[in-house]
Amino acid sequence: MNALQNIFLHVGYPKCASTFFQKKVFSVHPDLTYIGPENKAFHRLFLLRRESLYDPDAVKGLFQPHKKIGVISMELLVGDPFFSDFDGDFYARRLYETFPSADVIIIIRNQLEAIESLFMQWIKTAWGGKFGPNDFFKTSKLNFEKTGFNLSYFEYSKTIRYYQKLFGKDRVHIFLFEDFRKDVDGVVAAITGLMGIGPPDDLDKTPLRTRMTPFGYMFMRFLNRYRQGRFNPYGGLGDHISWLFIMRVRNVLDSIFKILFPAYKRAWLKPKNRKLIEDHYRQENQELSELIGIDLYQYHYPV
């Protein structure tokens, strides 16, 4: 690897435009060597659990030697919210041991919308069988034993402090998804400018994912009853339907709903569950505001 190469680590969070940056910025920019979720070699080498077998030089060797700027972008490096949220600290330490002089990029979003979007992604992908977004709150405690999701996952201040402790405060850069949503060009320019390069030419700002409508939601909830998922392990007739066909049908239903009800907006979580989320993060967001000067509550839609 080129000794002069600068490394940037985009580590999270899910539902914060990670796929957009991976597909429309990092992977297409001519000045970058990009390693992302689709890189099987990185998964095999870096995500190896046995410390005795880990080879940092092999990971460094994945970068193209003729390019001076490398970026690793993988939102689940802060941990998987459903299956291994505790891995975030493990990956942070390994990243520091491998790239101690790297800069870290973290994109955060108000927790209420992030959690709602995360739960709706669960519905879209049929992981939960009959599970709906509000069923996450039917467990006896706030750690959602049935799903493995823990509200502490979106306590951003803890993750930011840990990365600052490892890499230094001046090397950890925080961006807001809400700013990205309002000004795509501005945030893309800020992140690429941090790397010492300009935005890619002819940046495609078309969203990669659209919000599911009630038509699409009802279709997926019905179909999920007959598809294999974590809470419907045996599946059924739905497992024999092509996933591509399912996605096309849902997209058609979503398009019809948007034509019929163009101004319709809704929150998927019940008011009591949205209030539960806000109450849980109240102290956390005060600490976050003191840490980075950003009050995420100003972005919460009202309960």
Secondary structure as UniProt FT lines:
FT   TURN            3..4
FT   STRAND          6..12
FT   TURN            14..15
FT   HELIX           18..21
FT   HELIX           22..26
FT   TURN            27..28
FT   TURN            30..31
FT   STRAND          32..35
FT   TURN            37..38
FT   HELIX           40..46
FT   HELIX           51..53
FT   HELIX           56..60
FT   TURN            61..62
FT   TURN            65..66
FT   STRAND          69..73
FT   HELIX           75..78
FT   TURN            81..83
FT   TURN            85..86
FT   HELIX           87..98
FT   TURN            100..101
FT   STRAND          103..108
FT   HELIX           111..124
FT   TURN            125..130
FT   HELIX           133..137
FT   TURN            142..143
FT   TURN            145..148
FT   HELIX           151..154
FT   HELIX           156..167
FT   HELIX           169..171
FT   STRAND          172..176
FT   HELIX           177..182
FT   HELIX           184..194
FT   TURN            195..196
FT   TURN            201..202
FT   HELIX           214..224
FT   TURN            225..226
FT   TURN            230..231
FT   TURN            233..234
FT   HELIX           237..240
FT   HELIX           243..260
FT   TURN            262..263
FT   HELIX           271..292
FT   HELIX           296..299
//
